[in-house]
Amino acid sequence: MRQIFNRYKILLITLFVLSVIILTLIYSQLKVTPTLPIYQPDMVSKELVDSTLQYVKKYHKISDFALTNQNGNLVTQEDYKDHIYVADFFFTTCQTICPIMTDHMVDIQEELKGDTLVKLLSHSVIPEYDTPEILKAYAIKKGVDDSRWNLVTGTKEEIFTLARKSYLAVKDIPGTEDDLDMVHTENFMLIDKKSQIRGYYDGTDREAIDQLLEDIEILKQEYEPRKAWYQKIF
């Protein structure tokens, strides 16, 4: 037996290594890689979606935008091109859920420090008050990293349209004199490189933030499939 082994030692070792690789490949193919849903308007609570979009089932994306950030600079979708980003809606004078949401957004900023793929974007729902100067003071107070996180303002119509028709994230207020009145929610939205919504998270819930961070890692794998595959094997 030992003689046979010594005679075919190299062949047997080669066959063993090949078997391990083949079995690993088969396992990696059979194992389901987690993926995130692509949210469409018909999947979201109707109270958060404009009536013209409530039954749309595919092709939904965040529309192009041109808003002003805390430094007085124009921010457009080009600034988020080829990036994953987390978006929310807030206002600087809010004393209820906004402080918690902002603190959690700061936590995300710190957790992903050095990560050049992920950015943050916060929209004021009271843009007539939250001027760039007001947003700048708020950003300094909260420790916002200007290179990765924009606090933006614009016209009320621009913010309302983005919130209701793109991010599907705020509630309309029927029966008011101003048709653009809205109530923002605690939602954080995870947006992919194609401007698609990949997740909704309660920005006031620490566990939800942890889930958001996990989902960001899952989403990253969509853009690094070969690297993820290689790591599984080796």
BELWOMO-V799597 format. One record per residue. N is the residue number from 1. RES is the residue in one small letter. NEAR is the number of other ideal C-beta (glycine too) atoms within 8 Angstrom. Layout:
n-><N	N>
res-><RES	RES>
near-><NEAR	NEAR>
//
This chain:
n-><1	2	3	4	5	6	7	8	9	10	11	12	13	14	15	16	17	18	19	20	21	22	23	24	25	26	27	28	29	30	31	32	33	34	35	36	37	38	39	40	41	42	43	44	45	46	47	48	49	50	51	52	53	54	55	56	57	58	59	60	61	62	63	64	65	66	67	68	69	70	71	72	73	74	75	76	77	78	79	80	81	82	83	84	85	86	87	88	89	90	91	92	93	94	95	96	97	98	99	100	101	102	103	104	105	106	107	108	109	110	111	112	113	114	115	116	117	118	119	120	121	122	123	124	125	126	127	128	129	130	131	132	133	134	135	136	137	138	139	140	141	142	143	144	145	146	147	148	149	150	151	152	153	154	155	156	157	158	159	160	161	162	163	164	165	166	167	168	169	170	171	172	173	174	175	176	177	178	179	180	181	182	183	184	185	186	187	188	189	190	191	192	193	194	195	196	197	198	199	200	201	202	203	204	205	206	207	208	209	210	211	212	213	214	215	216	217	218	219	220	221	222	223	224	225	226	227	228	229	230	231	232	233	234>
res-><m	r	q	i	f	n	r	y	k	i	l	l	i	t	l	f	v	l	s	v	i	i	l	t	l	i	y	s	q	l	k	v	t	p	t	l	p	i	y	q	p	d	m	v	s	k	e	l	v	d	s	t	l	q	y	v	k	k	y	h	k	i	s	d	f	a	l	t	n	q	n	g	n	l	v	t	q	e	d	y	k	d	h	i	y	v	a	d	f	f	f	t	t	c	q	t	i	c	p	i	m	t	d	h	m	v	d	i	q	e	e	l	k	g	d	t	l	v	k	l	l	s	h	s	v	i	p	e	y	d	t	p	e	i	l	k	a	y	a	i	k	k	g	v	d	d	s	r	w	n	l	v	t	g	t	k	e	e	i	f	t	l	a	r	k	s	y	l	a	v	k	d	i	p	g	t	e	d	d	l	d	m	v	h	t	e	n	f	m	l	i	d	k	k	s	q	i	r	g	y	y	d	g	t	d	r	e	a	i	d	q	l	l	e	d	i	e	i	l	k	q	e	y	e	p	r	k	a	w	y	q	k	i	f>
near-><4	5	6	7	9	7	6	8	8	6	7	9	8	8	8	8	8	8	8	8	9	8	8	10	9	8	8	10	6	6	7	4	6	5	6	10	7	8	12	10	12	8	6	11	5	6	6	12	12	8	5	5	11	10	6	10	6	5	4	10	8	11	8	5	12	7	14	10	14	12	7	6	6	7	12	9	9	5	8	9	7	3	9	13	11	16	13	14	15	13	11	12	6	9	5	5	9	11	9	9	14	11	9	13	15	11	9	13	14	7	7	10	6	4	6	4	7	12	12	13	13	14	14	16	12	9	12	5	10	13	7	11	6	10	16	10	8	13	12	8	6	9	7	12	7	9	3	8	13	13	13	13	14	10	6	8	7	11	16	11	10	13	15	13	10	11	11	12	12	14	9	9	8	4	3	7	2	5	4	7	8	12	7	11	9	9	12	17	13	17	13	11	8	5	8	11	13	12	11	9	13	8	15	8	9	6	6	11	14	8	9	14	11	8	12	13	8	11	13	10	10	9	8	8	8	6	7	10	9	8	7	8	9	3>
//
